[in-house]
Amino acid sequence: MGATAAGAALATFKFPAPAIAQSAPFKLGLLTVKTGPLAQGGIQMEQGVVTYLKEKNYTFAGRKVEFISADTGGNPAGTKTKAQELVERDKVDAILGPLAAFELLAITDYIKEQKTPMLSLAGAEDMTQRRPNPYFLRPSATSAQAMHPMADFAAKELKLKRIITVSEDFAFGHEQMGGFQQTFEAAGGKIVNKIWPPLVTPDYTPFVAQIADCDGVCQGFAGSNPLRFMKTYAAAGLKYPVVTGETGGDDALMRSFGDEAIGMYSSCPYTLDYGNDSNKRFVAAMQKDYSVDPGFYAAGLYVAAQVVDAGLQAAGGKADDKEAFVKALRAVELKDTPRGPIKFDHLGNVVGNFFIRRVEKANGKLVNKTVKTYENVSQFWNYDEKDFLAKPVYSRNYPPLKS
């Protein structure tokens, strides 16, 4: 009995609770969209995560990763329900996603209350600006982060002067167009009109009919909607140059676009033709496993998984101390991701490359060709942070239409 007691004491000494906890699976949840107009991007989100998990043999910092994917249905109520299931039933250590800004806004208070680290693709500006959530990181971009350099390029290099903006009538669209307007007008341009089709629009003809008296169009559609808008735009015989952000010219859409997209410029934190080793591995794996070219949605979630992996390694494989784990995540700096080097600002938003691309036809297929790279782009562009935050968040009516 004495020997047994001594053995038990030795076992307790050799294998303390933290070591046992560390050997347990790391539970990684995903909130994505697999149905509705945003499903094309949501499916690529899951593919991006799985691609990274396969590359790492489903192991982060010596711990096996248990991956749980949840379909939100692309609506706030569904997102809240699925977030609660991941946190309370599945006991996840971190959440990736959701996709849409309105989904993210529906769960931010809950995530904060539960102290669950979340790395989202959604661009809702104030999550890393005026109402920061200490458990939130964004390794993708705010809604307007790609539009600031796009507007700069449109004004200074495309020499456009009068632009009409058109985007879905929801938070992501509002914030994209607000960022574009502010930077375009600061560079001497003018927004002639702002057009807001509903997210679910069966026919864009009535909205395209409003496009006139301009020398360019900025569209901010997401999911599969860019395809239908651009086909309607071309069918109307419009020839104004078109510029867009990360979703409107996504690489994954190129196989579905027709010649109507040729000449369109987009700004994105990821581009298929980026030539570093990480991107080459990523693209090859996506093509092998899914027979698709990855775009912003897949790359954004691949990078998010990279950040979780690096953060868990920095935390010594421990995620039970959520404050320490989030601190480790926010301190992550990566040199080799599919979008190039990234780091986070003090509010948890990414700083990294944004690529200006032009749609061209090469060997019979449409491709985005990178024509300019803006490096170290922050969510505040080149504005003073305090001045930026003193103004209202970008919205449907801010900045106001001056014409």
ROVO-373656 format. One record per residue (C-alpha): x, y, z. Coordinates in Angstrom, 3 decimals, always signed. Example, Ala and Ser with C-alpha at 12.3 -4.5 7.8 and 13.67 -1.06 7.14 Angstrom:
! residues 2
+----------+----------+----------+
!       px !       py !       pz !
+----------+----------+----------+
!  +12.300 !   -4.500 !   +7.800 !
!  +13.670 !   -1.060 !   +7.140 !
+----------+----------+----------+
END
This chain:
! residues 403
+----------+----------+----------+
!       px !       py !       pz !
+----------+----------+----------+
!   +0.000 !   +0.000 !   +0.000 !
!   +2.854 !   +2.322 !   +0.841 !
!   +4.478 !   +1.631 !   -2.514 !
!   +1.186 !   +2.262 !   -4.265 !
!   +0.731 !   +5.560 !   -2.447 !
!   +4.274 !   +6.585 !   -3.330 !
!   +3.654 !   +5.633 !   -6.932 !
!   +0.475 !   +7.669 !   -6.985 !
!   +2.306 !  +10.667 !   -5.555 !
!   +5.044 !  +10.291 !   -8.155 !
!   +2.456 !  +10.052 !  -10.925 !
!   +0.801 !  +13.201 !   -9.650 !
!   +4.155 !  +14.960 !   -9.595 !
!   +5.097 !  +13.832 !  -13.093 !
!   +1.765 !  +14.576 !  -14.746 !
!   +0.250 !  +17.787 !  -13.345 !
!   -3.136 !  +19.045 !  -14.522 !
!   -1.743 !  +21.482 !  -17.134 !
!   +0.053 !  +18.644 !  -18.956 !
!   -3.128 !  +16.571 !  -19.010 !
!   -5.145 !  +19.552 !  -20.272 !
!   -2.538 !  +20.290 !  -22.883 !
!   -2.794 !  +16.749 !  -24.288 !
!   -6.548 !  +17.102 !  -24.795 !
!   -7.746 !  +18.015 !  -28.307 !
!   -7.834 !  +21.680 !  -29.230 !
!  -11.394 !  +22.414 !  -30.334 !
!  -11.685 !  +24.819 !  -33.268 !
!  -15.124 !  +26.024 !  -34.356 !
!  -16.173 !  +27.652 !  -37.623 !
!  -19.220 !  +29.832 !  -38.283 !
!  -19.841 !  +29.902 !  -42.020 !
!  -22.636 !  +30.122 !  -44.608 !
!  -23.519 !  +27.193 !  -46.867 !
!  -26.911 !  +28.333 !  -48.157 !
!  -28.208 !  +31.522 !  -49.805 !
!  -26.472 !  +34.297 !  -51.803 !
!  -23.355 !  +34.284 !  -49.591 !
!  -22.834 !  +30.513 !  -49.759 !
!  -20.156 !  +30.612 !  -52.463 !
!  -17.836 !  +32.466 !  -50.104 !
!  -18.918 !  +30.478 !  -47.064 !
!  -18.063 !  +27.153 !  -48.669 !
!  -14.613 !  +28.451 !  -49.578 !
!  -14.151 !  +29.557 !  -45.961 !
!  -14.499 !  +25.946 !  -44.799 !
!  -12.212 !  +24.729 !  -47.561 !
!   -9.535 !  +27.217 !  -46.502 !
!   -9.580 !  +26.030 !  -42.885 !
!   -9.511 !  +22.354 !  -43.839 !
!   -6.623 !  +22.970 !  -46.247 !
!   -4.487 !  +24.361 !  -43.433 !
!   -5.544 !  +21.621 !  -41.001 !
!   -4.541 !  +18.941 !  -43.509 !
!   -1.194 !  +20.658 !  -44.064 !
!   -0.563 !  +20.523 !  -40.300 !
!   -1.953 !  +16.982 !  -39.928 !
!   -4.727 !  +18.396 !  -37.722 !
!   -2.154 !  +19.252 !  -35.049 !
!   -1.422 !  +22.627 !  -33.447 !
!   +1.371 !  +22.991 !  -30.877 !
!   +1.478 !  +19.238 !  -30.301 !
!   -2.298 !  +19.001 !  -29.749 !
!   -4.722 !  +17.267 !  -32.068 !
!   -7.319 !  +19.650 !  -33.492 !
!  -10.997 !  +18.757 !  -33.381 !
!  -12.743 !  +20.849 !  -36.056 !
!  -16.460 !  +21.671 !  -35.843 !
!  -18.140 !  +23.555 !  -38.712 !
!  -21.545 !  +25.225 !  -38.299 !
!  -23.817 !  +26.679 !  -40.984 !
!  -25.346 !  +29.959 !  -39.800 !
!  -27.776 !  +30.217 !  -42.709 !
!  -26.447 !  +33.724 !  -43.331 !
!  -28.725 !  +35.426 !  -40.804 !
!  -28.190 !  +36.969 !  -37.326 !
!  -30.529 !  +34.610 !  -35.441 !
!  -28.916 !  +31.526 !  -36.945 !
!  -25.465 !  +32.885 !  -36.170 !
!  -26.366 !  +33.459 !  -32.519 !
!  -27.755 !  +29.935 !  -32.176 !
!  -24.726 !  +28.305 !  -33.778 !
!  -22.304 !  +30.397 !  -31.707 !
!  -24.059 !  +29.262 !  -28.520 !
!  -23.857 !  +25.629 !  -29.638 !
!  -20.128 !  +25.897 !  -30.366 !
!  -19.382 !  +27.552 !  -27.026 !
!  -21.794 !  +25.847 !  -24.618 !
!  -22.274 !  +22.403 !  -26.145 !
!  -19.043 !  +21.783 !  -28.052 !
!  -16.761 !  +23.728 !  -25.658 !
!  -14.596 !  +25.145 !  -28.455 !
!  -11.326 !  +26.883 !  -27.574 !
!  -11.619 !  +29.390 !  -30.452 !
!  -14.055 !  +30.350 !  -33.208 !
!  -13.272 !  +31.254 !  -36.813 !
!  -15.868 !  +33.316 !  -38.708 !
!  -18.567 !  +34.401 !  -39.239 !
!  -18.690 !  +35.722 !  -42.802 !
!  -21.039 !  +38.725 !  -42.804 !
!  -20.832 !  +41.940 !  -40.807 !
!  -24.466 !  +41.670 !  -39.656 !
!  -23.743 !  +38.158 !  -38.333 !
!  -20.712 !  +39.363 !  -36.407 !
!  -22.597 !  +42.278 !  -34.853 !
!  -25.275 !  +39.849 !  -33.636 !
!  -22.834 !  +37.824 !  -31.525 !
!  -20.098 !  +40.234 !  -30.422 !
!  -21.597 !  +40.833 !  -26.959 !
!  -22.081 !  +37.096 !  -26.435 !
!  -18.495 !  +36.320 !  -27.458 !
!  -17.246 !  +38.984 !  -25.079 !
!  -19.340 !  +37.608 !  -22.201 !
!  -18.122 !  +34.051 !  -22.857 !
!  -14.501 !  +35.209 !  -23.307 !
!  -14.134 !  +33.027 !  -26.386 !
!  -11.353 !  +34.042 !  -28.798 !
!  -12.825 !  +34.716 !  -32.248 !
!  -11.014 !  +35.405 !  -35.531 !
!  -13.487 !  +36.637 !  -38.103 !
!  -13.581 !  +37.310 !  -41.821 !
!  -16.465 !  +39.759 !  -41.327 !
!  -15.545 !  +43.380 !  -41.872 !
!  -17.765 !  +45.192 !  -39.311 !
!  -15.667 !  +48.312 !  -38.741 !
!  -16.446 !  +49.158 !  -35.135 !
!  -15.397 !  +45.738 !  -33.870 !
!  -11.820 !  +47.008 !  -34.072 !
!  -12.525 !  +50.727 !  -33.868 !
!  -15.005 !  +52.519 !  -31.604 !
!  -16.407 !  +49.407 !  -29.867 !
!  -13.458 !  +47.006 !  -29.703 !
!  -13.998 !  +43.510 !  -28.370 !
!  -10.957 !  +42.273 !  -26.395 !
!  -11.576 !  +38.661 !  -27.512 !
!  -11.815 !  +39.505 !  -31.199 !
!   -9.163 !  +39.516 !  -33.937 !
!   -9.542 !  +40.212 !  -37.637 !
!   -6.805 !  +38.684 !  -39.841 !
!   -8.703 !  +39.576 !  -43.062 !
!   -9.774 !  +43.241 !  -43.432 !
!  -12.360 !  +45.722 !  -42.251 !
!  -15.146 !  +46.440 !  -44.740 !
!  -13.388 !  +49.583 !  -45.987 !
!   -9.754 !  +48.513 !  -45.632 !
!   -9.496 !  +47.354 !  -49.257 !
!  -11.577 !  +50.282 !  -50.514 !
!   -9.182 !  +52.954 !  -49.242 !
!   -6.350 !  +51.864 !  -51.580 !
!   -8.863 !  +51.138 !  -54.362 !
!  -10.155 !  +54.712 !  -54.177 !
!   -6.609 !  +56.061 !  -54.074 !
!   -5.729 !  +54.053 !  -57.198 !
!   -8.954 !  +55.013 !  -58.994 !
!   -8.365 !  +58.720 !  -58.450 !
!   -4.614 !  +58.962 !  -58.884 !
!   -3.789 !  +56.273 !  -61.460 !
!   -7.039 !  +55.620 !  -63.328 !
!   -7.738 !  +59.371 !  -63.235 !
!  -11.458 !  +58.868 !  -62.572 !
!  -13.337 !  +61.977 !  -61.431 !
!  -17.049 !  +61.125 !  -61.116 !
!  -18.089 !  +57.735 !  -59.725 !
!  -21.390 !  +56.086 !  -58.882 !
!  -21.285 !  +53.476 !  -56.111 !
!  -23.591 !  +50.445 !  -56.030 !
!  -23.651 !  +47.740 !  -53.372 !
!  -26.029 !  +45.613 !  -51.312 !
!  -28.071 !  +47.492 !  -48.750 !
!  -26.487 !  +46.015 !  -45.610 !
!  -23.636 !  +46.807 !  -43.223 !
!  -20.767 !  +45.457 !  -45.342 !
!  -21.939 !  +47.369 !  -48.401 !
!  -22.483 !  +50.582 !  -46.440 !
!  -19.038 !  +50.486 !  -44.848 !
!  -17.246 !  +49.585 !  -48.083 !
!  -18.794 !  +52.485 !  -49.962 !
!  -18.233 !  +54.886 !  -47.070 !
!  -14.515 !  +54.124 !  -47.093 !
!  -14.312 !  +54.423 !  -50.858 !
!  -16.164 !  +57.747 !  -50.826 !
!  -14.022 !  +59.310 !  -48.113 !
!  -10.721 !  +58.457 !  -49.805 !
!  -11.928 !  +59.177 !  -53.352 !
!  -13.233 !  +62.606 !  -52.399 !
!  -10.087 !  +63.371 !  -50.404 !
!   -8.155 !  +62.722 !  -53.636 !
!  -10.305 !  +65.215 !  -55.541 !
!  -13.015 !  +62.920 !  -56.938 !
!  -16.793 !  +63.146 !  -56.598 !
!  -19.429 !  +60.527 !  -55.771 !
!  -22.348 !  +61.284 !  -58.088 !
!  -24.864 !  +58.821 !  -56.634 !
!  -25.090 !  +55.868 !  -54.219 !
!  -27.342 !  +52.960 !  -55.240 !
!  -28.464 !  +50.274 !  -52.760 !
!  -30.059 !  +47.062 !  -54.116 !
!  -31.320 !  +44.617 !  -51.447 !
!  -29.072 !  +41.671 !  -50.585 !
!  -31.484 !  +39.312 !  -52.342 !
!  -32.213 !  +41.009 !  -55.672 !
!  -33.678 !  +38.874 !  -58.489 !
!  -33.015 !  +41.456 !  -61.226 !
!  -30.464 !  +44.285 !  -61.169 !
!  -31.900 !  +45.985 !  -64.269 !
!  -33.772 !  +48.771 !  -62.396 !
!  -30.601 !  +49.615 !  -60.459 !
!  -28.278 !  +49.511 !  -63.475 !
!  -30.706 !  +51.876 !  -65.222 !
!  -29.800 !  +54.531 !  -62.641 !
!  -26.127 !  +54.564 !  -63.670 !
!  -25.423 !  +57.674 !  -65.771 !
!  -23.500 !  +60.965 !  -65.766 !
!  -20.270 !  +59.460 !  -64.408 !
!  -16.907 !  +58.215 !  -65.633 !
!  -16.685 !  +55.117 !  -63.433 !
!  -18.602 !  +52.703 !  -61.206 !
!  -17.599 !  +51.184 !  -57.856 !
!  -19.465 !  +47.978 !  -57.039 !
!  -19.197 !  +46.197 !  -53.700 !
!  -21.208 !  +43.019 !  -54.173 !
!  -20.433 !  +39.811 !  -52.271 !
!  -20.986 !  +36.076 !  -52.662 !
!  -22.382 !  +35.236 !  -56.112 !
!  -24.038 !  +38.645 !  -56.576 !
!  -21.058 !  +40.186 !  -58.450 !
!  -21.672 !  +37.689 !  -61.265 !
!  -25.290 !  +38.704 !  -61.786 !
!  -24.598 !  +42.420 !  -61.425 !
!  -21.773 !  +42.452 !  -63.970 !
!  -23.808 !  +40.435 !  -66.504 !
!  -26.706 !  +42.892 !  -66.154 !
!  -24.290 !  +45.824 !  -66.396 !
!  -22.813 !  +44.514 !  -69.655 !
!  -26.235 !  +43.633 !  -71.073 !
!  -27.266 !  +47.263 !  -70.569 !
!  -24.404 !  +48.309 !  -72.832 !
!  -22.597 !  +50.310 !  -70.137 !
!  -18.893 !  +50.888 !  -70.752 !
!  -17.832 !  +52.893 !  -67.693 !
!  -14.783 !  +51.353 !  -65.977 !
!  -15.675 !  +49.271 !  -62.907 !
!  -13.670 !  +49.085 !  -59.676 !
!  -14.443 !  +46.944 !  -56.647 !
!  -13.136 !  +45.529 !  -53.350 !
!  -12.127 !  +42.061 !  -52.180 !
!  -15.483 !  +40.344 !  -52.759 !
!  -16.602 !  +41.931 !  -56.034 !
!  -13.588 !  +40.642 !  -57.973 !
!  -12.776 !  +37.516 !  -55.982 !
!  -10.361 !  +35.089 !  -57.686 !
!  -12.783 !  +32.220 !  -57.101 !
!  -15.376 !  +33.983 !  -59.280 !
!  -13.145 !  +34.158 !  -62.360 !
!  -14.252 !  +30.741 !  -63.625 !
!  -17.892 !  +31.946 !  -63.608 !
!  -17.471 !  +35.453 !  -65.040 !
!  -17.703 !  +36.096 !  -68.776 !
!  -16.030 !  +38.773 !  -70.839 !
!  -18.120 !  +41.390 !  -69.025 !
!  -15.528 !  +41.313 !  -66.235 !
!  -12.497 !  +42.036 !  -68.445 !
!  -10.876 !  +45.306 !  -67.394 !
!  -12.463 !  +45.383 !  -63.925 !
!  -10.080 !  +46.470 !  -61.143 !
!  -10.290 !  +45.082 !  -57.631 !
!   -8.469 !  +45.620 !  -54.344 !
!   -7.961 !  +42.597 !  -52.137 !
!   -5.800 !  +41.416 !  -49.204 !
!   -5.190 !  +38.211 !  -51.179 !
!   -4.333 !  +37.549 !  -54.812 !
!   -3.999 !  +34.225 !  -56.570 !
!   -0.844 !  +35.285 !  -58.420 !
!   +1.167 !  +36.181 !  -55.297 !
!   +4.433 !  +34.300 !  -55.738 !
!   +5.624 !  +33.308 !  -52.268 !
!   +6.039 !  +29.685 !  -51.138 !
!   +3.092 !  +29.744 !  -48.743 !
!   +0.678 !  +30.804 !  -51.463 !
!   +2.039 !  +28.258 !  -53.925 !
!   +1.402 !  +25.454 !  -51.404 !
!   -2.041 !  +26.802 !  -50.592 !
!   -3.146 !  +27.157 !  -54.229 !
!   -1.819 !  +23.703 !  -55.152 !
!   -3.670 !  +22.096 !  -52.223 !
!   -6.969 !  +23.857 !  -53.025 !
!   -6.738 !  +22.843 !  -56.678 !
!   -5.874 !  +19.248 !  -55.777 !
!   -8.560 !  +18.740 !  -53.128 !
!  -11.400 !  +20.897 !  -54.456 !
!  -10.562 !  +21.558 !  -58.141 !
!  -11.001 !  +25.309 !  -57.584 !
!   -8.836 !  +28.392 !  -57.512 !
!   -8.961 !  +29.885 !  -54.007 !
!  -10.065 !  +33.435 !  -53.431 !
!  -10.326 !  +35.909 !  -50.564 !
!  -12.704 !  +33.768 !  -48.492 !
!  -10.558 !  +30.624 !  -48.545 !
!   -7.290 !  +32.497 !  -48.073 !
!   -8.721 !  +34.569 !  -45.224 !
!   -9.634 !  +31.464 !  -43.245 !
!   -6.393 !  +29.677 !  -44.084 !
!   -4.521 !  +32.665 !  -42.627 !
!   -6.850 !  +32.755 !  -39.601 !
!   -5.990 !  +29.111 !  -38.893 !
!   -2.291 !  +29.983 !  -39.250 !
!   -2.725 !  +32.691 !  -36.610 !
!   -4.445 !  +30.287 !  -34.200 !
!   -1.660 !  +27.761 !  -34.710 !
!   +1.063 !  +30.363 !  -34.079 !
!   -0.768 !  +31.823 !  -31.088 !
!   -1.240 !  +28.416 !  -29.483 !
!   +2.453 !  +27.652 !  -29.946 !
!   +3.361 !  +30.984 !  -28.312 !
!   +1.030 !  +30.139 !  -25.419 !
!   +2.838 !  +26.836 !  -24.851 !
!   -0.081 !  +24.825 !  -26.196 !
!   -2.434 !  +26.137 !  -23.501 !
!   -5.787 !  +27.718 !  -24.310 !
!   -7.580 !  +27.369 !  -20.971 !
!   -6.341 !  +30.784 !  -19.779 !
!   -8.356 !  +32.740 !  -22.324 !
!   -6.848 !  +36.135 !  -21.516 !
!   -3.331 !  +34.790 !  -21.992 !
!   -4.332 !  +32.948 !  -25.174 !
!   -5.878 !  +36.076 !  -26.734 !
!   -2.804 !  +38.077 !  -25.769 !
!   -0.632 !  +35.502 !  -27.557 !
!   -2.889 !  +35.613 !  -30.630 !
!   -2.727 !  +39.403 !  -30.874 !
!   +1.061 !  +39.332 !  -30.640 !
!   +1.365 !  +37.003 !  -33.652 !
!   +3.454 !  +38.278 !  -36.565 !
!   +3.735 !  +36.018 !  -39.593 !
!   +6.172 !  +36.520 !  -42.462 !
!   +5.027 !  +33.737 !  -44.782 !
!   +1.267 !  +33.584 !  -45.378 !
!   -0.563 !  +33.350 !  -48.721 !
!   -1.074 !  +37.125 !  -48.565 !
!   +2.455 !  +37.926 !  -47.385 !
!   +3.509 !  +39.293 !  -43.985 !
!   +0.857 !  +40.253 !  -41.428 !
!   +0.665 !  +41.658 !  -37.919 !
!   -2.072 !  +43.126 !  -35.725 !
!   -2.621 !  +46.659 !  -34.490 !
!   -3.425 !  +47.431 !  -30.844 !
!   -7.152 !  +46.943 !  -31.547 !
!   -6.758 !  +43.465 !  -33.025 !
!   -7.059 !  +44.314 !  -36.719 !
!   -4.651 !  +43.092 !  -39.371 !
!   -1.965 !  +45.218 !  -41.032 !
!   -0.731 !  +43.786 !  -44.327 !
!   -0.636 !  +43.812 !  -48.120 !
!   -3.505 !  +44.899 !  -50.360 !
!   -3.287 !  +44.091 !  -54.044 !
!   -4.769 !  +46.030 !  -56.958 !
!   -5.658 !  +43.562 !  -59.738 !
!   -7.050 !  +43.890 !  -63.269 !
!   -9.160 !  +41.163 !  -64.870 !
!   -7.532 !  +39.877 !  -68.060 !
!   -7.946 !  +36.869 !  -70.325 !
!   -4.970 !  +34.529 !  -70.471 !
!   -4.919 !  +31.175 !  -72.277 !
!   -8.667 !  +31.324 !  -72.708 !
!   -9.521 !  +31.933 !  -69.027 !
!  -10.095 !  +35.023 !  -66.925 !
!   -7.485 !  +35.864 !  -64.305 !
!   -6.706 !  +38.694 !  -61.924 !
!   -3.322 !  +40.205 !  -62.739 !
!   -1.750 !  +42.209 !  -59.917 !
!   -0.748 !  +45.687 !  -61.091 !
!   +0.140 !  +47.334 !  -57.784 !
!   +0.736 !  +46.326 !  -54.163 !
!   +0.023 !  +48.613 !  -51.229 !
!   +2.088 !  +47.372 !  -48.279 !
!   +1.410 !  +47.666 !  -44.526 !
!   -2.141 !  +48.904 !  -45.014 !
!   -3.926 !  +49.502 !  -41.709 !
!   -7.619 !  +49.943 !  -41.044 !
!   -6.983 !  +53.689 !  -40.693 !
!   -5.321 !  +54.008 !  -44.124 !
!   -3.134 !  +57.147 !  -43.940 !
!   -5.507 !  +59.017 !  -41.637 !
!   -4.702 !  +60.003 !  -38.060 !
!   -6.253 !  +57.351 !  -35.817 !
!   -7.729 !  +59.784 !  -33.287 !
!   -9.270 !  +61.956 !  -35.992 !
!  -10.623 !  +58.874 !  -37.772 !
!  -12.268 !  +57.501 !  -34.616 !
!  -13.754 !  +60.895 !  -33.725 !
!  -15.939 !  +60.648 !  -36.854 !
!  -18.986 !  +58.388 !  -37.233 !
!  -18.535 !  +54.829 !  -38.437 !
!  -19.002 !  +54.489 !  -42.199 !
!  -22.693 !  +53.944 !  -42.927 !
!  -25.407 !  +54.242 !  -45.554 !
!  -25.433 !  +58.003 !  -45.103 !
!  -21.896 !  +58.710 !  -43.902 !
!  -20.078 !  +60.278 !  -45.550 !
!  -23.159 !  +62.098 !  -46.880 !
!  -23.774 !  +62.426 !  -50.602 !
!  -22.696 !  +65.932 !  -51.516 !
!  -24.148 !  +66.181 !  -55.027 !
+----------+----------+----------+
END
